[in-house]
Amino acid sequence: MRIDLNGQTIETQARTLADLLTEQGFESPCVATAVDGDFIARPLRSGTPLSDGVKVEVLSPMQGG
């Protein structure tokens, strides 16, 4: 299926948000996620299904000053 990940269209076989994070290498425990603009808490990711055309945002904290 095709989804929008952080503003770029990608092809994925992931069926859930948790699967997508693993597939795309987002394994940091500190990432924040949103699906179609709605925040998804870490415990809910494995139960959050993805569908064609969905918009997913994954944000990682940055260090620096």
SULBEL-V407997 format. One record per helix or strand. SS is the DSSP state (H for helix, E for strand). FROM is the first residue (numbers start at 1). TO is the last residue. If there is no record, write none. Layout:
BEGIN
[[SS:FROM:TO] [SS:FROM:TO]]
END
This chain:
BEGIN
[[E:2:5] [E:8:11] [E:16:16] [H:17:23] [E:32:35] [E:38:40] [H:42:47] [E:49:49] [E:55:59]]
END
